[in-house]
Amino acid sequence: MAVSEILAALSDKERRRIIEILKRGKISSGDLAKEMGMTPQALSYHLKKLKKAEIIYETKYKNFIYYELDLTVLDEIILWINDLKA
């Protein structure tokens, strides 16, 4: 994943708020929309950006979609920052 895509995904305060909520664990898209106070369409836009940056992933169970964090992609950012500091 490109560092620029990850940073772009993290640059939005709503997406950072989604990440904060997902730190607590897996959550359905409906529950996430309620907690965020967003319409499902608005939430979908932000989730798409986070998925593209590989910061989150989704699993489907019956009629529900659940989202979880995958912060391993942040290792790339840490390496990039450490390289800048060197």
Beta strands, then each sheet from edge to edge (+ up, - down):
strand 1: 27-28
strand 2: 56-61
strand 3: 64-69
sheet 1: 1+ 3- 2+
end
